[in-house]
Structures are given as C-alpha cells and as structure tokens.
Amino acid sequence: MTLVLRLSDVWGQLGGDVIIGSMRLYATDDVTSVRIGDRSVPLEAEPTASLAVVLADSSIWEMELKAFFGGEYIRKMLHQSSRQSQLAALRPYQHGLTPVVLVHGTASSPGRWGE
C-alpha cells in the first residue's frame, strides 16, 4: 500500500495555521503510478518492513529449534488445532503466471524465507 498526500495551493496556505489536503491509499498491486499535475509519478512500496517486524519475534526461531529437537512443538500444535494445512497466496492469482510453492527444510520454518 502507498499513501499519497495531495495538498492544494500549498504556497497560499503556508501563511495560515492550517494546511488543507487529501490523502488516498493505493494498493500497489493494482496501481503503479498516479498523475500529479502534468506528470505521471511512480508509486513506491516497501513490503519487507512488515516482514522484518514479524521475523524480529524470537518465537519463530524458537519454534524451528523445538520442532527439530524432539518435535514437541509440532505435536502440541497438532492437538490444539483442528484446521487442515493450507497454502496461502500473497497476491491474487493472475492468469498466465505460474504459482511457485517454496518448501522450507529440516530445522527450519517459514521464517527462513524472509531473506
């Protein structure tokens, strides 16, 4: 997602106490650029920031060690959950593109794909 702030008549508003504008949120999968004045400006997005916050939690790394050295974590999770395994896509399917499934290895977790 990218947030675009549009300010109207900035130079005219600078002397006042309030500057009025509007904000619009764009899904970067759908929109790659916006018109600002007479120019097309590309939208920027940094999807790794949210991933870094999630991976900073040590429980992900603890999970893979517990699963490797005895599997107690996995047994506990299987007893607590009645959900079936499932694949989840980061983006909606696009016709013509081939989905790729990555599988992590021994003593690993999905967190290893963060890099």
C-alpha positions in Angstrom: 0.0 0.0 0.0 1.1 3.5 -0.7 -0.4 6.6 0.8 -0.4 9.8 -1.4 -1.0 13.2 0.3 -2.2 15.9 -2.1 -2.0 19.4 -0.9 -4.0 22.1 -2.7 -2.5 25.6 -3.0 0.4 24.9 -0.6 2.1 28.3 -1.2 -1.2 30.1 -0.5 -1.8 28.2 2.7 1.7 28.5 4.2 1.0 31.7 6.0 -2.0 30.3 7.8 -2.4 28.0 10.8 -3.8 25.1 8.8 -2.9 23.4 5.5 -5.7 21.5 3.9 -5.2 18.5 1.7 -6.4 15.0 1.0 -5.0 11.5 1.4 -5.6 8.5 -0.8 -4.4 4.9 -0.2 -3.4 2.9 -3.3 -2.9 -0.9 -3.5 0.5 -1.1 -5.3 -0.6 -4.4 -6.9 -3.4 -2.5 -8.7 -1.9 1.0 -9.4 1.7 1.6 -10.3 1.6 5.4 -10.8 -0.5 8.5 -10.2 -0.9 11.8 -12.0 0.3 14.8 -10.1 -0.1 17.9 -12.1 1.0 17.1 -15.6 3.4 14.3 -14.5 3.0 10.6 -14.0 4.7 9.7 -10.7 5.5 6.1 -9.9 4.2 4.7 -6.6 6.8 3.2 -4.3 6.2 0.4 -1.8 8.5 -1.4 0.8 6.8 -4.7 1.6 9.8 -6.0 3.6 9.3 -3.6 6.5 6.2 -5.6 7.8 8.0 -8.9 7.3 11.0 -7.7 9.3 8.7 -6.8 12.2 7.2 -10.3 12.2 10.5 -12.0 11.9 12.0 -10.0 14.8 9.8 -12.1 17.2 12.1 -14.8 18.6 9.2 -17.3 18.8 9.6 -18.1 15.1 13.2 -19.1 15.6 12.4 -20.9 18.9 9.7 -22.9 17.0 12.1 -24.4 14.5 14.5 -25.5 17.2 11.8 -27.1 19.3 10.4 -28.9 16.2 13.9 -30.2 15.3 15.0 -31.3 18.7 12.1 -33.6 19.6 9.0 -32.4 17.7 7.1 -31.5 20.9 6.1 -28.2 19.4 4.6 -29.8 16.4 2.7 -32.5 18.5 1.3 -29.7 20.7 0.2 -27.7 17.7 -1.5 -30.7 16.1 -3.5 -31.4 19.2 -4.6 -27.8 19.7 -5.6 -27.2 16.1 -8.3 -29.0 14.1 -7.5 -26.9 10.9 -6.2 -28.6 7.9 -2.9 -27.4 6.3 -3.4 -24.8 3.6 -1.4 -22.8 1.1 -1.9 -19.0 1.2 -1.0 -16.6 -1.6 0.5 -13.2 -1.0 -1.3 -11.8 -4.1 -4.4 -12.9 -6.1 -3.8 -15.4 -8.9 -3.0 -13.7 -12.2 -3.9 -15.6 -15.4 -0.8 -16.6 -17.3 1.6 -16.6 -14.4 2.8 -19.8 -12.8 2.4 -20.1 -9.0 5.6 -21.2 -7.2 5.5 -23.1 -3.9 8.6 -22.9 -1.7 9.1 -25.6 1.0 11.5 -25.0 3.9 13.8 -27.8 5.0 14.9 -29.6 8.2 15.3 -27.5 11.4 13.7 -24.6 9.5 10.5 -22.7 9.5 8.7 -20.4 7.1 10.7 -17.5 8.7 13.7 -18.7 6.7 12.2 -17.4 3.5 12.3 -13.8 5.0 15.6 -13.1 3.3 
